[in-house]
């Protein structure tokens, strides 16, 4: 608990009567405004702990002891918890904080506190903020907008990335009418026919709630921005919202606050209903610069990932998203994504494609994109990728059906209706002997066969019943799984080398591990000396770790040879916020890009299952590792 809060409570607990804000301010050496702020903060932690009236303030002694006890139990213990606590104290302080007071609050030495402050300083750098030390005091220095961005991140972390739930927002901003903010935004957006989604709407609510809280506590956003003629509608919406909020919350929106809100609105929605938008309309809506960037993204996806996006709806949604993303990047906004961790953990191959898109955007614009924004891009790529997988994984089929009127046509229509996305009918024959010359994955026969075919087959009733439908579906699934497993084993063996397999029992850092592995792959002539720098560049964009696994690789696939270094470490390697036990360092030559994606997809599917990981980590040698990982497919 902040020492300022503790001093207020201790002073009030010793008084027998009401105490005015002026007396509290003079006694404690703080401003009257700070008194009001601190008391509001205390009451947000324990409702009704301090009563207020025109006579001043008075503490409820019955509640005080239990409050102190609960606060003592809530003292941050780990360095991470203390760093988060310090960030919160610093960003909410209107004057420098005393180092000795902070160490007393946290029950740690000044030496330990200074160690924590190094972590705080590193975190602040991510938001273009500085930690300034003035003798025995410390203070955050930087733009108000950057401080609000930090606050957003802190609040998001405290609610376990669950800000899509409006109840979480209410809990984070106790005392503020979050429902009113949401209703005002929804009503005015509807009036102006402005369209957004649930994620963007929640981010706008969060932005406004932080802005109101900061304004009420004297932190005003004064940075000016030039009005843009093409955002006239957004300025009107921002003005309407601001007027309503000013009356309800007793704040005053400056011109800087108003312009900032207008830019946020513009980056969070569109005045055109994308459901009715055509490809031919995109240049007018998104602009030529955005279309050229999307074109470059699509080219890179096709060249590096063999992903071809031709679906009009997907292209429209992706283009609108990139348009709003550029607006957010240019105006230093960030859009929180509650599903980032889940996408990284459960869809690493799709997320990796999105990282590559972020690299393309950085090359074209100079802007670095964070994990939340990368995950939003993965939303758009995921649908296109799954559609393409379905199209590329069809089972070829030959049908044996003796000629009888046009019953064979009816059967084909039914098979196409039920299995069109999975089955490609190549041939329809009337004699069993004709099957010998055909090369299909599956034979569907409406008559009993005299010889057992070399390929999988299904016997069905000529009238094709529900039971037949289930038999065909099961056989298709079985064939697909067998083909995928065989392909995975073939590709895995093509990539792996027994010399690039290591089981290690020493304590290593992420940096030491990557350096050692890259050096070994360079020695074996899989990569050149620039590979380590390229792998670190990819890691800097977004960690390749998920669960207990890391699959580091370079952003560009131009290695000398394709290979995979398997490194098992039972001690665990600290990999950013995770601890990994299995590192698969992959190098990919230009000619093997398709091979990489096939293997990466399969590895991701296997290694996202914790049971599989535990089993694979028991491998005692190279061959056992290969057998275990293929067996988990």
C-alpha positions, 0 to 999 in steps of 0.5 A, spaced: 500 500 500 502 506 498 505 510 504 501 516 502 495 512 503 497 509 510 499 516 512 492 519 511 489 513 514 494 513 520 492 520 521 485 520 521 485 514 525 488 518 531 482 524 530 476 524 534 472 528 529 472 530 522 478 533 519 478 538 513 482 537 507 486 543 508 488 540 515 490 533 512 494 537 506 498 541 511 499 536 516 502 531 510 505 536 506 501 534 500 496 538 495 488 538 497 487 535 490 492 530 492 488 529 498 482 528 494 485 523 489 488 519 495 482 518 499 478 516 492 483 511 491 483 508 498 475 508 498 476 504 491 480 499 495 475 499 501 468 502 500 466 506 505 473 506 509 473 514 509 467 518 510 466 525 507 462 531 508 462 538 508 466 538 515 471 534 512 473 526 512 473 521 518 475 514 518 471 507 520 475 504 525 471 498 525 473 497 517 480 499 518 484 493 522 481 488 517 483 493 511 490 493 514 490 486 514 488 485 507 493 490 504 499 486 508 497 480 505 497 483 498 504 486 498 507 484 492 512 478 493 516 477 486 520 482 482 515 481 477 509 483 482 513 489 485 515 492 478 508 492 476 506 495 483 511 500 482 509 502 475 502 503 477 504 508 483 509 512 478 504 513 473 498 515 478 503 520 482 502 527 480 509 528 484 516 524 484 515 518 489 520 517 495 525 511 494 525 510 502 517 510 502 517 505 496 522 500 500 518 501 506 511 500 503 514 493 499 518 491 505 524 491 501 531 494 502 533 500 498 538 495 494 532 490 492 528 496 490 533 499 485 534 492 482 526 492 481 527 499 478 531 497 473 526 492 470 521 498 471 526 502 467 526 497 461 518 496 461 517 504 461 522 504 454 517 500 451 512 506 452 517 511 450 517 513 457 523 515 462 524 513 469 528 520 472 531 519 479 532 526 483 536 524 489 532 520 493 526 521 489 523 518 482 518 520 477 516 517 470 517 523 464 514 522 458 507 524 454 501 523 457 498 519 451 504 514 453 502 514 460 495 512 458 498 507 453 502 504 459 495 504 464 491 500 459 497 495 459 497 495 466 489 494 467 489 489 461 494 485 465 491 485 471 484 483 469 487 477 465 487 479 458 479 479 459 477 486 457 472 483 452 467 482 458 464 489 460 464 486 468 471 486 468 472 493 466 467 495 471 471 492 476 477 496 474 474 502 474 469 502 480 466 508 481 465 510 474 459 509 470 462 504 464 455 502 462 453 509 460 460 510 456 458 504 452 451 506 451 453 513 449 458 510 444 453 505 441 448 510 440 452 515 437 455 510 432 448 508 430 446 515 429 452 516 424 451 509 421 458 508 424 460 500 424 465 497 429 466 490 432 466 488 439 474 488 440 474 495 437 468 497 441 471 495 448 478 498 446 474 505 445 471 504 452 477 502 455 481 508 452 475 513 454 475 510 461 482 512 462 482 519 459 476 520 464 480 518 470 486 522 468 482 528 467 479 528 473 485 527 477 488 533 473 492 529 468 490 533 461 492 531 454 495 537 451 499 535 445 496 538 438 494 534 432 492 537 425 485 536 423 484 532 417 479 533 412 477 526 411 476 525 418 470 530 419 465 525 420 469 522 426 470 529 429 463 530 429 462 523 433 468 525 438 465 531 439 458 528 440 461 523 445 465 528 449 459 533 450 455 527 453 461 525 457 463 532 460 456 533 463 455 526 466 463 525 469 464 533 470 470 533 466 472 538 460 475 535 453 481 539 451 482 540 443 487 535 444 483 530 447 478 531 442 482 530 436 485 524 440 478 521 440 477 522 433 483 519 431 481 513 435 474 512 432 477 512 425 482 507 427 477 502 430 471 502 425 468 505 418 463 509 416 461 504 410 458 497 412 463 492 410 458 487 409 456 491 403 463 493 400 465 490 393 472 489 391 472 495 386 470 500 392 476 499 396 481 504 393 475 509 395 475 507 402 482 505 404 486 509 399 491 507 394 497 507 399 493 501 403 491 497 397 499 497 395 501 495 402 496 489 401 498 487 394 505 487 397 503 483 403 499 478 398 505 477 394 509 475 400 504 470 403 504 467 396 512 467 395 513 465 402 507 461 405 504 459 398 498 462 401 493 465 395 487 469 398 482 470 392 476 470 396 473 477 396 470 477 403 477 475 406 480 481 401 475 486 403 476 485 411 483 484 411 484 491 407 479 494 412 483 492 417 490 494 415 487 501 413 485 501 421 492 498 423 495 504 419 491 509 422 493 506 429 500 506 428 501 513 425 497 515 432 500 511 437 494 507 439 494 500 440 488 495 440 488 490 445 486 483 443 484 478 449 485 472 444 493 473 443 495 468 448 490 463 445 492 464 438 500 463 439 499 457 444 494 453 439 495 456 432 502 457 432 503 456 424 497 461 423 501 466 428 507 465 424 504 467 418 501 473 421 508 475 424 511 475 417 505 480 415 508 484 420 515 484 418 512 486 411 509 492 414 515 494 418 519 494 411 514 498 408 512 503 413 517 503 419 512 501 424 513 495 429 507 491 430 506 488 437 503 481 439 496 484 440 496 487 433 499 481 430 494 476 433 488 480 429 492 479 423 492 472 424 484 472 425 484 474 418 489 469 415 486 463 419 480 463 415 484 463 408 489 458 410 484 453 413 480 454 406 486 453 402 488 447 406 481 444 405 482 445 397 489 442 397 487 435 401 482 432 397 482 425 396 481 422 389 476 417 388 474 412 383 467 409 383 465 402 381 457 402 379 454 398 373 450 402 368 443 402 370 439 408 367 442 414 370 443 411 378 451 413 377 449 420 376 445 420 382 450 417 386 455 422 384 451 428 386 450 425 393 457 424 394 459 431 391 453 434 396 456 430 402 463 430 401 465 435 396 470 439 400 474 432 401 473 428 395 475 429 388 471 424 383 476 422 378 473 416 374 466 412 374 467 405 371 462 400 370 467 394 370 471 391 376 477 390 371 477 397 369 480 399 376 487 396 375 489 402 370 486 407 375 490 411 380 486 413 386 486 414 393 479 411 394 475 406 391 467 406 392 464 400 389 456 399 389 457 391 387 461 386 391 469 386 389 472 379 386 479 381 388 481 386 394 484 392 391 491 395 393 488 401 395 483 403 400 475 401 398 468 402 401 462 397 399 456 401 399 448 400 397 446 402 390 441 407 394 446 410 398 443 410 405 445 414 411 450 408 414 453 408 407 454 416 408 458 414 415 462 409 412 465 413 406 466 419 411 470 414 416 474 412 410 476 419 408 478 421 415 482 414 415 486 416 409 487 423 410 490 421 417 494 416 414 497 420 408 498 426 413 502 422 417 506 418 412 508 425 409 510 428 416 514 422 417 518 423 410 518 431 411 521 430 418 526 425 416 528 429 410 529 435 415 533 432 421 540 430 422 542 425 427 548 430 428 543 436 430 540 432 436 542 434 443 540 432 450 543 437 455 542 437 463 546 444 464 542 451 466 542 455 459 539 462 457 535 463 451 541 467 448 546 462 450 542 456 447 541 460 440 548 462 440 550 455 441 545 452 436 546 457 430 554 455 431 553 448 430 548 449 424 553 453 421 559 448 422 555 443 419 554 448 413 546 448 414 547 456 415 551 462 414 554 466 420 548 471 419 543 466 421 544 468 428 542 475 427 536 473 423 533 468 428 534 474 433 531 479 429 525 474 428 524 473 436 524 480 437 518 481 433 514 476 437 517 470 441 517 463 438 515 460 444 509 456 446 508 452 452 514 448 453 516 449 446 520 454 442 521 453 434 526 459 433 527 460 425 529 466 421 524 471 418 527 470 411 528 463 408 534 463 405 539 458 408 544 454 405 540 447 407 534 446 410 535 442 417 532 442 424 536 442 430 533 438 436 535 441 443 532 437 449 533 441 456 531 438 462 532 444 467 528 448 462 530 455 459 527 461 460 524 464 454 521 471 455 515 469 460 516 462 459 520 456 460 521 451 455 524 444 455 524 443 447 527 447 442 527 446 435 531 451 431 529 450 423 533 453 417 530 453 411 532 454 404 529 458 398 527 451 395 524 448 401 519 453 403 513 449 402 516 443 406 517 448 412 510 450 412 508 442 412 512 440 417 511 447 422 503 445 421 504 438 423 509 440 429 504 445 431 498 441 432 502 435 435 506 440 440 500 444 442 498 438 446 501 438 453 501 430 453 505 429 447 510 434 449 511 430 456 512 424 452 516 426 447 521 429 452 522 422 455 526 421 448 533 418 450 536 418 443 535 421 436 531 415 433 527 414 439 525 422 438 523 421 431 519 415 433 515 418 439 514 425 435 511 421 429 507 416 434 504 423 436 501 425 430 
